[in-house]
């Protein structure tokens, strides 16, 4: 079982942990919850959870 789940920036060379302060958009769909995070480096990472 996963004990700790982290959200990190996926830009090349950037491994910053994305926090709630980086959260820009939350969207609920039948397929799950989509969250868009903008890192300080300018990259956007999207996560999907069910």
CHARMM-style PDB file with segment names, atoms N, HN, CA, C and O in Angstrom:
ATOM      1  N   UNK     1       0.836  -1.173   0.000  1.00  0.00      PROA
ATOM      2  CA  UNK     1       0.000   0.000   0.000  1.00  0.00      PROA
ATOM      3  C   UNK     1       0.887   1.245   0.000  1.00  0.00      PROA
ATOM      4  O   UNK     1       1.953   1.255   0.617  1.00  0.00      PROA
ATOM      5  N   UNK     2       0.449   2.279  -0.685  1.00  0.00      PROA
ATOM      6  HN  UNK     2      -0.417   2.272  -1.186  1.00  0.00      PROA
ATOM      7  CA  UNK     2       1.194   3.527  -0.740  1.00  0.00      PROA
ATOM      8  C   UNK     2       0.968   4.299   0.556  1.00  0.00      PROA
ATOM      9  O   UNK     2      -0.167   4.620   0.907  1.00  0.00      PROA
ATOM     10  N   UNK     3       2.058   4.594   1.263  1.00  0.00      PROA
ATOM     11  HN  UNK     3       2.980   4.333   0.978  1.00  0.00      PROA
ATOM     12  CA  UNK     3       1.935   5.321   2.516  1.00  0.00      PROA
ATOM     13  C   UNK     3       2.034   6.826   2.301  1.00  0.00      PROA
ATOM     14  O   UNK     3       1.354   7.601   2.973  1.00  0.00      PROA
ATOM     15  N   UNK     4       2.883   7.235   1.362  1.00  0.00      PROA
ATOM     16  HN  UNK     4       3.435   6.605   0.816  1.00  0.00      PROA
ATOM     17  CA  UNK     4       3.067   8.656   1.089  1.00  0.00      PROA
ATOM     18  C   UNK     4       3.025   8.874  -0.411  1.00  0.00      PROA
ATOM     19  O   UNK     4       3.745   8.217  -1.162  1.00  0.00      PROA
ATOM     20  N   UNK     5       2.197   9.780  -0.835  1.00  0.00      PROA
ATOM     21  HN  UNK     5       1.613  10.314  -0.225  1.00  0.00      PROA
ATOM     22  CA  UNK     5       2.073  10.105  -2.251  1.00  0.00      PROA
ATOM     23  C   UNK     5       2.451  11.562  -2.429  1.00  0.00      PROA
ATOM     24  O   UNK     5       1.902  12.439  -1.762  1.00  0.00      PROA
ATOM     25  N   UNK     6       3.402  11.824  -3.338  1.00  0.00      PROA
ATOM     26  HN  UNK     6       3.848  11.111  -3.880  1.00  0.00      PROA
ATOM     27  CA  UNK     6       3.861  13.184  -3.576  1.00  0.00      PROA
ATOM     28  C   UNK     6       3.573  13.591  -5.004  1.00  0.00      PROA
ATOM     29  O   UNK     6       3.578  12.761  -5.913  1.00  0.00      PROA
ATOM     30  N   UNK     7       3.323  14.862  -5.192  1.00  0.00      PROA
ATOM     31  HN  UNK     7       3.318  15.536  -4.453  1.00  0.00      PROA
ATOM     32  CA  UNK     7       3.102  15.418  -6.519  1.00  0.00      PROA
ATOM     33  C   UNK     7       4.322  16.286  -6.838  1.00  0.00      PROA
ATOM     34  O   UNK     7       4.580  17.275  -6.153  1.00  0.00      PROA
ATOM     35  N   UNK     8       5.072  15.911  -7.885  1.00  0.00      PROA
ATOM     36  HN  UNK     8       4.862  15.107  -8.442  1.00  0.00      PROA
ATOM     37  CA  UNK     8       6.263  16.650  -8.270  1.00  0.00      PROA
ATOM     38  C   UNK     8       6.134  17.179  -9.687  1.00  0.00      PROA
ATOM     39  O   UNK     8       5.426  16.607 -10.516  1.00  0.00      PROA
ATOM     40  N   UNK     9       6.826  18.275  -9.954  1.00  0.00      PROA
ATOM     41  HN  UNK     9       7.401  18.740  -9.281  1.00  0.00      PROA
ATOM     42  CA  UNK     9       6.871  18.855 -11.288  1.00  0.00      PROA
ATOM     43  C   UNK     9       7.517  17.853 -12.239  1.00  0.00      PROA
ATOM     44  O   UNK     9       8.494  17.195 -11.882  1.00  0.00      PROA
ATOM     45  N   UNK    10       6.976  17.739 -13.440  1.00  0.00      PROA
ATOM     46  HN  UNK    10       6.183  18.274 -13.730  1.00  0.00      PROA
ATOM     47  CA  UNK    10       7.490  16.776 -14.411  1.00  0.00      PROA
ATOM     48  C   UNK    10       8.357  17.417 -15.487  1.00  0.00      PROA
ATOM     49  O   UNK    10       8.729  16.747 -16.450  1.00  0.00      PROA
ATOM     50  N   UNK    11       8.689  18.707 -15.346  1.00  0.00      PROA
ATOM     51  HN  UNK    11       8.387  19.252 -14.564  1.00  0.00      PROA
ATOM     52  CA  UNK    11       9.546  19.378 -16.326  1.00  0.00      PROA
ATOM     53  C   UNK    11      10.962  18.812 -16.243  1.00  0.00      PROA
ATOM     54  O   UNK    11      11.428  18.428 -15.170  1.00  0.00      PROA
ATOM     55  N   UNK    12      11.635  18.767 -17.387  1.00  0.00      PROA
ATOM     56  HN  UNK    12      11.257  19.079 -18.259  1.00  0.00      PROA
ATOM     57  CA  UNK    12      13.008  18.258 -17.441  1.00  0.00      PROA
ATOM     58  C   UNK    12      13.902  19.066 -16.498  1.00  0.00      PROA
ATOM     59  O   UNK    12      13.963  20.293 -16.580  1.00  0.00      PROA
ATOM     60  N   UNK    13      14.587  18.363 -15.610  1.00  0.00      PROA
ATOM     61  HN  UNK    13      14.538  17.367 -15.544  1.00  0.00      PROA
ATOM     62  CA  UNK    13      15.516  19.005 -14.687  1.00  0.00      PROA
ATOM     63  C   UNK    13      14.885  19.643 -13.470  1.00  0.00      PROA
ATOM     64  O   UNK    13      15.597  20.178 -12.621  1.00  0.00      PROA
ATOM     65  N   UNK    14      13.576  19.601 -13.361  1.00  0.00      PROA
ATOM     66  HN  UNK    14      12.997  19.166 -14.051  1.00  0.00      PROA
ATOM     67  CA  UNK    14      12.880  20.205 -12.220  1.00  0.00      PROA
ATOM     68  C   UNK    14      12.202  19.095 -11.428  1.00  0.00      PROA
ATOM     69  O   UNK    14      11.463  18.288 -11.993  1.00  0.00      PROA
ATOM     70  N   UNK    15      12.446  19.054 -10.147  1.00  0.00      PROA
ATOM     71  HN  UNK    15      13.046  19.710  -9.688  1.00  0.00      PROA
ATOM     72  CA  UNK    15      11.807  18.050  -9.302  1.00  0.00      PROA
ATOM     73  C   UNK    15      11.162  18.696  -8.081  1.00  0.00      PROA
ATOM     74  O   UNK    15      11.110  18.092  -7.010  1.00  0.00      PROA
ATOM     75  N   UNK    16      10.666  19.932  -8.243  1.00  0.00      PROA
ATOM     76  HN  UNK    16      10.708  20.423  -9.113  1.00  0.00      PROA
ATOM     77  CA  UNK    16      10.021  20.615  -7.131  1.00  0.00      PROA
ATOM     78  C   UNK    16       8.735  19.897  -6.734  1.00  0.00      PROA
ATOM     79  O   UNK    16       7.979  19.435  -7.588  1.00  0.00      PROA
ATOM     80  N   UNK    17       8.501  19.811  -5.440  1.00  0.00      PROA
ATOM     81  HN  UNK    17       9.115  20.187  -4.746  1.00  0.00      PROA
ATOM     82  CA  UNK    17       7.245  19.251  -4.940  1.00  0.00      PROA
ATOM     83  C   UNK    17       6.148  20.288  -5.145  1.00  0.00      PROA
ATOM     84  O   UNK    17       6.311  21.453  -4.784  1.00  0.00      PROA
ATOM     85  N   UNK    18       5.042  19.866  -5.718  1.00  0.00      PROA
ATOM     86  HN  UNK    18       4.909  18.919  -6.011  1.00  0.00      PROA
ATOM     87  CA  UNK    18       3.915  20.764  -5.963  1.00  0.00      PROA
ATOM     88  C   UNK    18       2.985  20.730  -4.754  1.00  0.00      PROA
ATOM     89  O   UNK    18       2.588  19.662  -4.287  1.00  0.00      PROA
ATOM     90  N   UNK    19       2.652  21.903  -4.265  1.00  0.00      PROA
ATOM     91  HN  UNK    19       2.975  22.770  -4.645  1.00  0.00      PROA
ATOM     92  CA  UNK    19       1.834  22.034  -3.061  1.00  0.00      PROA
ATOM     93  C   UNK    19       0.511  22.712  -3.405  1.00  0.00      PROA
ATOM     94  O   UNK    19       0.281  23.105  -4.549  1.00  0.00      PROA
ATOM     95  N   UNK    20      -0.343  22.841  -2.413  1.00  0.00      PROA
ATOM     96  HN  UNK    20      -0.156  22.522  -1.484  1.00  0.00      PROA
ATOM     97  CA  UNK    20      -1.643  23.483  -2.628  1.00  0.00      PROA
ATOM     98  C   UNK    20      -1.471  24.911  -3.147  1.00  0.00      PROA
ATOM     99  O   UNK    20      -2.324  25.406  -3.883  1.00  0.00      PROA
ATOM    100  N   UNK    21      -0.379  25.575  -2.771  1.00  0.00      PROA
ATOM    101  HN  UNK    21       0.314  25.172  -2.173  1.00  0.00      PROA
ATOM    102  CA  UNK    21      -0.153  26.940  -3.241  1.00  0.00      PROA
ATOM    103  C   UNK    21       0.117  26.993  -4.744  1.00  0.00      PROA
ATOM    104  O   UNK    21      -0.006  28.052  -5.359  1.00  0.00      PROA
ATOM    105  N   UNK    22       0.491  25.838  -5.347  1.00  0.00      PROA
ATOM    106  HN  UNK    22       0.591  24.977  -4.847  1.00  0.00      PROA
ATOM    107  CA  UNK    22       0.719  25.748  -6.793  1.00  0.00      PROA
ATOM    108  C   UNK    22      -0.544  25.350  -7.557  1.00  0.00      PROA
ATOM    109  O   UNK    22      -0.557  25.384  -8.787  1.00  0.00      PROA
ATOM    110  N   UNK    23      -1.604  24.973  -6.843  1.00  0.00      PROA
ATOM    111  HN  UNK    23      -1.593  24.945  -5.843  1.00  0.00      PROA
ATOM    112  CA  UNK    23      -2.835  24.495  -7.459  1.00  0.00      PROA
ATOM    113  C   UNK    23      -3.557  25.639  -8.163  1.00  0.00      PROA
ATOM    114  O   UNK    23      -3.857  26.662  -7.547  1.00  0.00      PROA
ATOM    115  N   UNK    24      -3.834  25.464  -9.456  1.00  0.00      PROA
ATOM    116  HN  UNK    24      -3.590  24.633  -9.956  1.00  0.00      PROA
ATOM    117  CA  UNK    24      -4.464  26.520 -10.238  1.00  0.00      PROA
ATOM    118  C   UNK    24      -5.896  26.182 -10.650  1.00  0.00      PROA
ATOM    119  O   UNK    24      -6.707  27.089 -10.835  1.00  0.00      PROA
ATOM    120  N   UNK    25      -6.225  24.888 -10.797  1.00  0.00      PROA
ATOM    121  HN  UNK    25      -5.566  24.152 -10.647  1.00  0.00      PROA
ATOM    122  CA  UNK    25      -7.528  24.506 -11.316  1.00  0.00      PROA
ATOM    123  C   UNK    25      -7.895  23.109 -10.828  1.00  0.00      PROA
ATOM    124  O   UNK    25      -7.055  22.208 -10.817  1.00  0.00      PROA
ATOM    125  N   UNK    26      -9.158  22.931 -10.423  1.00  0.00      PROA
ATOM    126  HN  UNK    26      -9.839  23.663 -10.432  1.00  0.00      PROA
ATOM    127  CA  UNK    26      -9.686  21.615 -10.054  1.00  0.00      PROA
ATOM    128  C   UNK    26     -10.947  21.406 -10.874  1.00  0.00      PROA
ATOM    129  O   UNK    26     -11.812  22.281 -10.932  1.00  0.00      PROA
ATOM    130  N   UNK    27     -11.050  20.238 -11.511  1.00  0.00      PROA
ATOM    131  HN  UNK    27     -10.347  19.527 -11.463  1.00  0.00      PROA
ATOM    132  CA  UNK    27     -12.208  19.942 -12.349  1.00  0.00      PROA
ATOM    133  C   UNK    27     -12.697  18.525 -12.048  1.00  0.00      PROA
ATOM    134  O   UNK    27     -11.927  17.567 -12.119  1.00  0.00      PROA
ATOM    135  N   UNK    28     -13.977  18.400 -11.714  1.00  0.00      PROA
ATOM    136  HN  UNK    28     -14.602  19.178 -11.657  1.00  0.00      PROA
ATOM    137  CA  UNK    28     -14.602  17.103 -11.449  1.00  0.00      PROA
ATOM    138  C   UNK    28     -15.269  16.607 -12.725  1.00  0.00      PROA
ATOM    139  O   UNK    28     -16.043  17.338 -13.344  1.00  0.00      PROA
ATOM    140  N   UNK    29     -14.977  15.372 -13.123  1.00  0.00      PROA
ATOM    141  HN  UNK    29     -14.349  14.778 -12.620  1.00  0.00      PROA
ATOM    142  CA  UNK    29     -15.616  14.754 -14.281  1.00  0.00      PROA
ATOM    143  C   UNK    29     -16.028  13.340 -13.898  1.00  0.00      PROA
ATOM    144  O   UNK    29     -15.612  12.856 -12.846  1.00  0.00      PROA
ATOM    145  N   UNK    30     -16.826  12.663 -14.709  1.00  0.00      PROA
ATOM    146  HN  UNK    30     -17.164  13.057 -15.564  1.00  0.00      PROA
ATOM    147  CA  UNK    30     -17.182  11.277 -14.406  1.00  0.00      PROA
ATOM    148  C   UNK    30     -15.947  10.364 -14.330  1.00  0.00      PROA
ATOM    149  O   UNK    30     -15.983   9.324 -13.672  1.00  0.00      PROA
ATOM    150  N   UNK    31     -14.870  10.752 -14.998  1.00  0.00      PROA
ATOM    151  HN  UNK    31     -14.841  11.596 -15.532  1.00  0.00      PROA
ATOM    152  CA  UNK    31     -13.645   9.954 -14.996  1.00  0.00      PROA
ATOM    153  C   UNK    31     -12.735  10.204 -13.810  1.00  0.00      PROA
ATOM    154  O   UNK    31     -11.746   9.492 -13.638  1.00  0.00      PROA
ATOM    155  N   UNK    32     -13.043  11.192 -12.993  1.00  0.00      PROA
ATOM    156  HN  UNK    32     -13.846  11.770 -13.133  1.00  0.00      PROA
ATOM    157  CA  UNK    32     -12.222  11.479 -11.822  1.00  0.00      PROA
ATOM    158  C   UNK    32     -11.992  12.968 -11.643  1.00  0.00      PROA
ATOM    159  O   UNK    32     -12.581  13.796 -12.339  1.00  0.00      PROA
ATOM    160  N   UNK    33     -11.137  13.286 -10.709  1.00  0.00      PROA
ATOM    161  HN  UNK    33     -10.659  12.614 -10.144  1.00  0.00      PROA
ATOM    162  CA  UNK    33     -10.805  14.671 -10.403  1.00  0.00      PROA
ATOM    163  C   UNK    33      -9.503  15.038 -11.081  1.00  0.00      PROA
ATOM    164  O   UNK    33      -8.499  14.343 -10.926  1.00  0.00      PROA
ATOM    165  N   UNK    34      -9.512  16.127 -11.832  1.00  0.00      PROA
ATOM    166  HN  UNK    34     -10.328  16.692 -11.958  1.00  0.00      PROA
ATOM    167  CA  UNK    34      -8.304  16.623 -12.490  1.00  0.00      PROA
ATOM    168  C   UNK    34      -7.838  17.858 -11.741  1.00  0.00      PROA
ATOM    169  O   UNK    34      -8.632  18.746 -11.430  1.00  0.00      PROA
ATOM    170  N   UNK    35      -6.543  17.908 -11.452  1.00  0.00      PROA
ATOM    171  HN  UNK    35      -5.897  17.186 -11.704  1.00  0.00      PROA
ATOM    172  CA  UNK    35      -5.946  19.063 -10.785  1.00  0.00      PROA
ATOM    173  C   UNK    35      -4.776  19.546 -11.621  1.00  0.00      PROA
ATOM    174  O   UNK    35      -3.923  18.755 -12.025  1.00  0.00      PROA
ATOM    175  N   UNK    36      -4.737  20.848 -11.882  1.00  0.00      PROA
ATOM    176  HN  UNK    36      -5.430  21.491 -11.554  1.00  0.00      PROA
ATOM    177  CA  UNK    36      -3.633  21.439 -12.638  1.00  0.00      PROA
ATOM    178  C   UNK    36      -2.795  22.289 -11.684  1.00  0.00      PROA
ATOM    179  O   UNK    36      -3.309  23.173 -10.998  1.00  0.00      PROA
ATOM    180  N   UNK    37      -1.489  21.999 -11.656  1.00  0.00      PROA
ATOM    181  HN  UNK    37      -1.071  21.281 -12.213  1.00  0.00      PROA
ATOM    182  CA  UNK    37      -0.546  22.712 -10.809  1.00  0.00      PROA
ATOM    183  C   UNK    37       0.444  23.460 -11.695  1.00  0.00      PROA
ATOM    184  O   UNK    37       0.925  22.915 -12.689  1.00  0.00      PROA
ATOM    185  N   UNK    38       0.750  24.711 -11.335  1.00  0.00      PROA
ATOM    186  HN  UNK    38       0.359  25.153 -10.528  1.00  0.00      PROA
ATOM    187  CA  UNK    38       1.777  25.466 -12.054  1.00  0.00      PROA
ATOM    188  C   UNK    38       2.985  25.610 -11.144  1.00  0.00      PROA
ATOM    189  O   UNK    38       2.896  26.189 -10.062  1.00  0.00      PROA
ATOM    190  N   UNK    39       4.116  25.077 -11.595  1.00  0.00      PROA
ATOM    191  HN  UNK    39       4.188  24.607 -12.474  1.00  0.00      PROA
ATOM    192  CA  UNK    39       5.356  25.121 -10.834  1.00  0.00      PROA
ATOM    193  C   UNK    39       5.990  26.505 -10.957  1.00  0.00      PROA
ATOM    194  O   UNK    39       5.672  27.261 -11.875  1.00  0.00      PROA
ATOM    195  N   UNK    40       6.877  26.828 -10.039  1.00  0.00      PROA
ATOM    196  HN  UNK    40       7.135  26.214  -9.294  1.00  0.00      PROA
ATOM    197  CA  UNK    40       7.615  28.088 -10.104  1.00  0.00      PROA
ATOM    198  C   UNK    40       8.462  28.177 -11.371  1.00  0.00      PROA
ATOM    199  O   UNK    40       8.795  29.279 -11.808  1.00  0.00      PROA
ATOM    200  N   UNK    41       8.819  27.030 -11.972  1.00  0.00      PROA
ATOM    201  HN  UNK    41       8.548  26.135 -11.617  1.00  0.00      PROA
ATOM    202  CA  UNK    41       9.607  27.028 -13.207  1.00  0.00      PROA
ATOM    203  C   UNK    41       8.746  27.352 -14.429  1.00  0.00      PROA
ATOM    204  O   UNK    41       9.276  27.560 -15.520  1.00  0.00      PROA
ATOM    205  N   UNK    42       7.408  27.395 -14.253  1.00  0.00      PROA
ATOM    206  HN  UNK    42       6.977  27.226 -13.366  1.00  0.00      PROA
ATOM    207  CA  UNK    42       6.501  27.727 -15.347  1.00  0.00      PROA
ATOM    208  C   UNK    42       5.806  26.530 -15.975  1.00  0.00      PROA
ATOM    209  O   UNK    42       4.870  26.704 -16.755  1.00  0.00      PROA
ATOM    210  N   UNK    43       6.245  25.315 -15.650  1.00  0.00      PROA
ATOM    211  HN  UNK    43       7.005  25.174 -15.016  1.00  0.00      PROA
ATOM    212  CA  UNK    43       5.615  24.108 -16.203  1.00  0.00      PROA
ATOM    213  C   UNK    43       4.283  23.824 -15.502  1.00  0.00      PROA
ATOM    214  O   UNK    43       4.091  24.176 -14.338  1.00  0.00      PROA
ATOM    215  N   UNK    44       3.384  23.190 -16.224  1.00  0.00      PROA
ATOM    216  HN  UNK    44       3.540  22.904 -17.169  1.00  0.00      PROA
ATOM    217  CA  UNK    44       2.086  22.798 -15.680  1.00  0.00      PROA
ATOM    218  C   UNK    44       2.027  21.276 -15.617  1.00  0.00      PROA
ATOM    219  O   UNK    44       2.346  20.593 -16.590  1.00  0.00      PROA
ATOM    220  N   UNK    45       1.616  20.749 -14.463  1.00  0.00      PROA
ATOM    221  HN  UNK    45       1.357  21.304 -13.672  1.00  0.00      PROA
ATOM    222  CA  UNK    45       1.459  19.310 -14.262  1.00  0.00      PROA
ATOM    223  C   UNK    45      -0.005  19.041 -13.946  1.00  0.00      PROA
ATOM    224  O   UNK    45      -0.594  19.725 -13.108  1.00  0.00      PROA
ATOM    225  N   UNK    46      -0.599  18.050 -14.608  1.00  0.00      PROA
ATOM    226  HN  UNK    46      -0.121  17.494 -15.288  1.00  0.00      PROA
ATOM    227  CA  UNK    46      -1.993  17.686 -14.380  1.00  0.00      PROA
ATOM    228  C   UNK    46      -2.036  16.304 -13.745  1.00  0.00      PROA
ATOM    229  O   UNK    46      -1.381  15.375 -14.217  1.00  0.00      PROA
ATOM    230  N   UNK    47      -2.813  16.173 -12.668  1.00  0.00      PROA
ATOM    231  HN  UNK    47      -3.345  16.928 -12.284  1.00  0.00      PROA
ATOM    232  CA  UNK    47      -3.001  14.877 -12.020  1.00  0.00      PROA
ATOM    233  C   UNK    47      -4.455  14.460 -12.171  1.00  0.00      PROA
ATOM    234  O   UNK    47      -5.344  15.302 -12.300  1.00  0.00      PROA
ATOM    235  N   UNK    48      -4.689  13.150 -12.154  1.00  0.00      PROA
ATOM    236  HN  UNK    48      -3.967  12.466 -12.049  1.00  0.00      PROA
ATOM    237  CA  UNK    48      -6.045  12.598 -12.248  1.00  0.00      PROA
ATOM    238  C   UNK    48      -6.207  11.569 -11.144  1.00  0.00      PROA
ATOM    239  O   UNK    48      -5.388  10.661 -11.006  1.00  0.00      PROA
ATOM    240  N   UNK    49      -7.264  11.712 -10.362  1.00  0.00      PROA
ATOM    241  HN  UNK    49      -7.930  12.449 -10.475  1.00  0.00      PROA
ATOM    242  CA  UNK    49      -7.588  10.712  -9.338  1.00  0.00      PROA
ATOM    243  C   UNK    49      -9.037  10.305  -9.478  1.00  0.00      PROA
ATOM    244  O   UNK    49      -9.870  11.091  -9.928  1.00  0.00      PROA
ATOM    245  N   UNK    50      -9.334   9.093  -9.099  1.00  0.00      PROA
ATOM    246  HN  UNK    50      -8.656   8.454  -8.733  1.00  0.00      PROA
ATOM    247  CA  UNK    50     -10.715   8.607  -9.146  1.00  0.00      PROA
ATOM    248  C   UNK    50     -11.284   8.575  -7.768  1.00  0.00      PROA
ATOM    249  OT1 UNK    50     -12.441   8.195  -7.586  1.00  0.00      PROA
TER     250      UNK     50
END
